[in-house]
């Protein structure tokens, strides 16, 4: 009698589909795990990142060298770079995630119905989460940590510019997860370096439960328009700082410089400054000098240009394109507005819906601004740079959603869950 060798159900599938099937198996294992098992894996990841920092930084150096040879902008290179300090910070973020409450099993609402049935709506993992992202290898670890904590398996598709870094990071992550007794396939790098693998991931409906794109406008637009898998849209960051007529000038200068220049290559950096005409003469000369000291070029409207003639700032005339540009560099657009309402209208016209800030001592102005501006985050007398999962106390973030369904703003652990209803009766029939 001839024995038949077992046939794998994956044999005739593409590498991407095989990875997705393995993710579904890992997700089924993760979903019922207690918090302790997931936290142990996260702490193992954090330790492994620190122990294997030199391996990670060496791989990252390969990506940086290729980026410089290709003439990549310094802003993108900054996003791409991993230093030992940054790796330690990433490990710290993973430990922060481990310390957070587990959202899985949380009762969102519940009651006993009049007929005696017990009804509970509880949080459950989404399942398999696909992340398509550009440049920033820290996303590899943040996404994996948040997905693991919330009971999800993750398929990571970074850009080719960070391929060596992501490969090294995922190797470390998988080793740590496996060593902690969880399935290594809970964290996978999507096979392939060309766009075919991205297209296949976007069409893996039924295998992948949700896709989250993180990157520039072009990437996000492509995923939203071409994916058959449900998408949580993360947006670009054309963020505004509005200096009101009643602003404290010292505070306004500090908030402006921090919003723009503290780290200009990130999505929560300010890209446009709006100044009320009643404070423009007093505020703008100081602000322009401070921007100049920070190395920022100002793309200015006519009224800002007029106030910049005798200063030391690098100021150029603004074009229509400047108002819609996410610079991610030491550049900012600037305009004088006649009223708070005009500032709001400008924001409505050009914002990406990420973060807008008002600097004012007027409670009425602050209240009016927060009521009228429709973005994920509105800051009052605070830098736009606070729009961040870590700064909000979420440990880390999977992205900043600028849509309104199913999540909005920095996405932490609860946003990586769905819900299901549990109906408990005692022989009840309808």
N, C-alpha and C positions, 0 to 999 in steps of 0.2 A: 504494500500500500504506500502510495507516494504522499509524503507529508507536505502540507502547504505552508509556506512561510507567511506570516501575518503581513497584511498589506496596510500601510499607514494611510489614514484618510487624508494626509497632507501631501502624499507623493506627487499628485498632479497639480498642486497649487503653486502659485508664484511665491517667491521668498517673502513678499510683503503679506500675502494672505496667510502664509504659514505662521508668521510672527503674530498676526492678529488672532489666529486660532489659539496659539499658545497663551496670548494675553487673556482670552476668554476663560481658559482653564485656570489661569492664575487668579483672575478676578473672582471666580467661584470659590476658590480657597480662601481668599482674603476677606470676603464679605462677612462671614460669621465670626471672624477672629476677635478675641477680646482685646481691649486696649493695650494690655501689658505686652502682648506678642508684637503688636505693631510698634510700640514705643521701644522695645528692645532692638528691633531692626533699625529704627531711626538712630538710636544711640550708637549702634554698631557702625552705621554709615558715617556719623560724625567723627568717630574715632578713626575710621579707615581713611577718611579724607585728610586728617592731620598726619597720620602715619605715612601716607603715600603722597604727600604734597609735592615732593621733588619729581615724582613720576608725572603728576598732573601738569606742573609748571613746565617741564621739559616738552611735553606734547603741545602745550599751548604756545611755546616758543616757535614751534614749526608753523603753526597757523599765523602767528604774528609776522614771521619772516615772509611768508607767502603774501600776506596782506600788504606789507610795505613794498614788495616787488611789484604788486599789481597797482600801486598808487592809491590805495585805500585812504580815505580821509582820516584825520587824527581822531575825530569824534567816534567813528566806527571802530577804530583800533582800540580806543579806550574801552568801549563796550566789550570788545573781544578779549582784552587782556586779563589774565589771571596771575596775580602775584601771590607769594606765600601769605601775605596779610589778607588778601581777598579770599583765599582758600580757607584760612582760619575763620574769617567772618562768615563764610558760607556754612562751615561746620557749626558755628554758633547758631546760625539761623535754623539749622536742622534740629539742634537741641531745643531751641525755642518751640518748634513745632511739636516735638515730643512732649513738651510740658503743657501743651494746650489740651482742653477738654476734647474728648472724642465725640464727634457729632453723630456717629452712627448709633441708631437706637433711641435717639432723643425723641420724645413725644412732642410733636408740634401742636397737636390739640387732641383732646379726647373727651368722651362723655359716655354716660349710660343713657341709651335711648329710652323713650317711654315704654317700649315693648320689652325692656330688660336686656337688650343686646348691648355688649360693651364695644365701643367703637374708638379706635386709636389710629391716629396718623403719625407714622414714625419715619425718621430719616433713614435712608438706605443709600449705599454707594451708587454712583452712576453706572459703574461697570468697567468698561474700557475707555480710557480717555486718550485721545490723540493730541499731541501738541506739535504744531508746526511753527518754527521760530527762526529768527535770524541772529547771527553773530553772537549774542550773549550766552556764553557757556554756563554762567551761573543759573540760568533758567533750567538747565538740565537737572541740577540738584534740587532747586526749589520745587519744580514740578513733580519730581519723583517723591520728594518728602511729603508734599501735601496730598498727592494721590495715595501713597501708602497709608498715611494716617487716616484718610477718609475711606479706606477699604477698596480703592480702585487700582487696577493695573494701568500702566501708562506706556504708550508708544511715543517715542521721542523722535522727531524729525527736525534736527537742526540744519543750519545752512552748511554748504560745503566749506565756507570760510572758517568754520570752527570744527571741522571733521575730526582732526587729530585730538583736539581738546575733549570733544564729546565722547569720542571712542574711549579715551582714557578714563573719563569720569564714569561712564556707564560700566566699564570693566570693574572699577572700584565699587560702585553701587551694587552691582550684581553679586560680587564676591561677598560683600557685607550682608546683603539680604539673605543669601543662601546660608552663610555661616550662622545667621540668627534663626535658621529653621523655616524660613518662608521661601516660597518658590522664586527662584532667580528671575523667571519670566514675568514677574510683576513689574520689572523695569527692563524695557528693551529699546534699543536703537533701531529705527526702521531701516531695513537693508536698502542699500543703493545710495548713490550720490547724485544721480541726475533727477530731472523733474518727473520722469515716469513714475518713480516711487511715490512722489508727492501726489500725483494724480490718482494713483491706485489707492492710496490712503484716503483721499477725499471721496472715493467711490465705494469704500468698504462698508456700506450701510448694512446693518445686520451683524457685522463683526465688531465695528467700532461704534460706541454709543454716542460720543460727542467729540467734536474737534474744536480746539482752541488755537487760533492763530495769534502769534505775537511777533510784531515787526512793523515794517513800514506800510504805508497806505496801499502800495501795489500788492504786497503779499496778502494783506487782509481782504482787499477787494477780490482778488483771485479766489481765495478760499470761500468767501461768502457766496460768490456768484457761481462757482463751479462745483461745490461740494454737494453730494447727495446725503452725506452724513450731517446730522444737526450740528449747527455751529454756534458757539458763543463768541460774539464779535468783540475783540479788544481793539480799541481805537488808537489813533495817533494822538499826539499831545500838543495841539496848538493852544497853549494855556495863556491866559491874560492876567495882568496885574493892573487894577484900576485904582489910581490915587485920587481920592475924593477931595472936594473943596475943604472938608473939615479934617483932613489927615494931619497926623503928627509927622512933620517932615523927617525928623531923625529916624523914626520908626519906618517910614515909607522907603527911605533910602536903604536901610538895612534889609527890609523884606525884598525889595527889588533886586539887590545884588545877590542875596541868597537864592532867590527864585531863579535868576538867570545864570549866575556864574559859579555856584557851588559845585555843580556837575552838569554842564550844559548838554551832554550827550544823552540824557535820559528823558522819558516821555513827560515827566512832571516838571520839567524846567520851563520857565516862562519864555514865551516867544514874542509877546506883544505887551507894550506899556501904553496905558491910556491915562491921561492926566486931565483933571478938571481945569478949565480955563482960569478959575479964580485963584488957583494955587500954582499955576504953571510958572509964573515969573519967579516965585520964591523957590519952588521945588526943582525945576528942570536944570538950572545951572549946576546945582549940587549933584543931582542924579547923573547928569551927563559926565561930570568929572569923575564920579565914582565908577561909572561904567567904563570910562577910559582907563582908569587905574586897573580895572579887572580885565582889560584887553578886549572889551566888547565893542563891536561896530554897530552903530545905530542907524537904522533905515527909517528916516524921519519924514513926517508930513511937513507942509510949509511952515506951520506955526512952531513946530519943534526946531526946524532949520533956522528960523529967525532968532531963536533964543540960544542957538549953539554957535553963533558966528565968532564969538570971542573966547570960546572955551577950548579945551584941549582934546575934546572927544573926536573920534573918527566918525563923522556923520555923512551919510549919503542920502540922496532923495529916495523916498519910498515909491515903489510901484504897486500896482494892484496885486501882483503876485506875492509881495511881502506880507500882506495881511493874511494870506492863507497858508504861509509856509511854516512848516515845523523845521526850524534850522538845525537843531541838534548840534549847534556850534556857538562860538562867541559872537553871535549876531542877535539883534532884537529889533523889532519894528516899534515905532513910537508915534503917537498922535495926541493932539489936544482935542478934548471934547467939551461941548458947552454945558452939558447936563449929565446927571447920572443916567437918565433914560437914554441919552445918546450913546453913552458907553455900553449900556445893555444892548441897544440895537446893533452896535458894531460887533459885540460878542456874538449875538444871535446869528449875524450874517456870516462870520468867519470861523467861529469856534468848531473844534472837533468834538466838543461835549465832554472834555476830560476834566479840567480844573480851572476855576477862575477865582481870583482873590480881590478883595476890596480892602483898602487901608483907610480907615476913618475913625474919628472919635464920636461920630453921630450915630446913636442907636437907631434913629429913624432911617438914616441912609443905609446902614448895615441891614436892617430888616427889609427895606425895599429891595436892595440888591439880591439878597438871598431868596426873596419871593419871586423875583423876575427872571433870574438866571437859571436856565435849565441845563445843567451839566452834572456829571456824576458827583462832583465835590465843589462846594463853594466855601472858600476860606475867608474869614474875617480877621484882619490884623494878624495874619500868619502866612508863611511862605507856601507857595504852590508845591514845594518839595515834600510836604508832609503827606501827599496823596500816595500812599505806599502801604502795602500790607504789613510790613514790619513795623512801620511807624504807627499804624493803627492798632497794633497789638495782635495782629493775626499770625505772627510768627514769620510768615513769608506770604507771597501771593502767587497765584497761578497766572495772573494777568489782571489788567484793569479793564473791565467791561464798560463800553460806552453805549451799549444797547440797553433796552429796558426789560427784556425777557432773556433768560430766566434770572439773570443776575446783573447788578449794576455797581460800578465802582470797583475798588480792590477786592479781588475774589479770594477768600480764605477757605477754610475747611467746610463750613456749612454750604457754600456755593458749589462744592464738589459732590453734593448729595442730591438725590431726588427723594420722594416719599412714597410710601405705600400705606394702604389702610389695612388694619387688622380688625376683623369682625369676629367677635367671640360670643357665641350663644350657648344655649342649654337645650338643644333640640329644637330650636326655633325654625319654623317654616313660614313661608309667606303665602 
